[in-house]
Every structure is written in C-alpha cells, then in structure tokens.
Amino acid sequence: MEELQKIIIETLGSTNLTVIQEAISYLDTFPLEVIKEALVRTARKQKKWDYARGTLNNWIEDGLDTLEKIKANDLEFKSQSTVKEETEEERMARKLKELEGG
C-alpha cells in the first residue's frame, strides 16, 4: 500500500486520501503493476484520478487483468488503427486519381 501511495504521488501529484483509498481498493482486482500502468498513462495525458479510474474500469470490463493482456490489447488496437488509416489513405488516393481524370 505504501508503494501504491508513492506511485500516486509521483504520477498524479496527489496526496488526496480518497484517491489513495480508492486506488488501494483496485488491488483486490489487479496486481500493483497494472494500477501503476494506469497511473503512468494518466500522467502522460496530464489527467487526474478520474481518468485512471475510468481506465481501470474499462480494463475490468474488457477482462484485461494483467500487464501482458493490456499490452497485447494495445498492440491489437494499434494494428486495427493502422489498417484503418491505410484504408483511408488508399481511399483518398483513389478519389484524387478520379478527380484527375484517371
């Protein structure tokens, strides 16, 4: 618990007791490394505890309860996004070609 409190202070800059207690309650669901990952992602986006809580709740809904599952999900999401971007790029190239009379 002390380690989690330290991580909250380092990532969110918060010493709010309610935030700390709520984060501790997630230890019933996740290992510490998963909660830390949510806090680090929150800090990168310069958000507050509500964002971390939402991230953790989304992971619960998606059955992502280990860091390995979360990272695999990230890769899958990135892969789908890349495919979508490439498809959009191809569509734009086709439209441009059509406009040019090709």
C-alpha positions in Angstrom: 0.0 0.0 0.0 2.8 2.4 0.7 4.3 1.7 -2.7 1.0 2.5 -4.4 0.7 5.7 -2.4 4.2 6.7 -3.6 3.3 5.9 -7.2 0.1 8.1 -6.9 2.2 11.0 -5.6 4.8 10.6 -8.3 2.4 10.2 -11.2 -0.6 12.3 -10.2 1.0 14.6 -7.6 -1.9 13.8 -5.3 -1.9 13.1 -1.6 -5.8 13.0 -1.5 -6.7 10.3 0.9 -9.9 9.4 -1.0 -7.9 8.9 -4.2 -5.3 6.8 -2.4 -8.0 4.6 -0.7 -9.9 4.1 -4.0 -6.7 3.1 -5.8 -5.9 0.7 -3.0 -9.3 -0.9 -3.5 -8.3 -1.8 -7.0 -5.6 -4.1 -5.5 -8.5 -6.6 -5.0 -8.8 -6.8 -8.8 -5.4 -6.0 -10.2 -1.7 -6.5 -9.4 0.1 -3.4 -8.4 1.9 -3.2 -11.8 -1.5 -2.8 -13.6 -2.6 0.0 -11.4 0.8 1.6 -11.9 0.4 1.4 -15.7 -3.0 3.1 -15.5 -1.5 5.9 -13.4 1.5 6.3 -15.7 -0.8 6.6 -18.7 -2.9 9.1 -16.8 0.1 11.2 -16.0 1.3 11.1 -19.7 -2.0 12.6 -20.7 -1.8 15.1 -17.8 -5.2 13.9 -16.4 -6.4 13.3 -12.9 -7.6 10.2 -10.9 -10.9 10.1 -12.6 -9.1 9.2 -15.9 -7.1 6.4 -14.2 -10.3 5.1 -12.6 -12.0 5.0 -16.0 -9.0 3.2 -17.5 -9.1 0.6 -14.7 -12.8 0.1 -15.0 -12.5 -0.3 -18.8 -9.8 -2.9 -18.3 -12.2 -4.7 -15.8 -15.0 -4.7 -18.4 -12.6 -6.0 -21.1 -11.2 -8.7 -18.9 -7.7 -7.2 -19.0 -6.3 -8.1 -15.6 -2.6 -8.5 -16.3 0.0 -6.2 -17.9 0.6 -8.8 -20.6 -3.1 -8.8 -21.6 -3.2 -5.0 -21.6 -0.1 -4.7 -23.8 -1.5 -7.3 -26.2 -4.7 -5.3 -26.4 -2.7 -2.2 -27.1 -1.0 -3.9 -30.0 -4.2 -5.2 -31.4 -5.8 -1.7 -31.1 -2.8 -0.1 -32.8 -2.8 -2.7 -35.5 -6.5 -2.0 -36.2 -5.9 1.8 -36.2 -3.0 1.4 -38.7 -5.1 -0.7 -41.0 -8.0 1.9 -40.9 -5.6 4.7 -41.6 -4.1 2.9 -44.5 -7.5 2.2 -45.9 -8.5 5.8 -45.6 -5.2 6.8 -47.3 -5.9 4.5 -50.1 -9.4 5.9 -50.5 -8.1 9.4 -50.6 -5.6 8.4 -53.3 -8.3 6.8 -55.4 -10.6 9.9 -55.1 -7.6 12.1 -56.1 -7.0 9.9 -59.1 -10.6 10.1 -60.1 -10.6 13.9 -59.9 -7.5 14.0 -62.1 -9.4 12.0 -64.7 -7.8 8.7 -64.1 
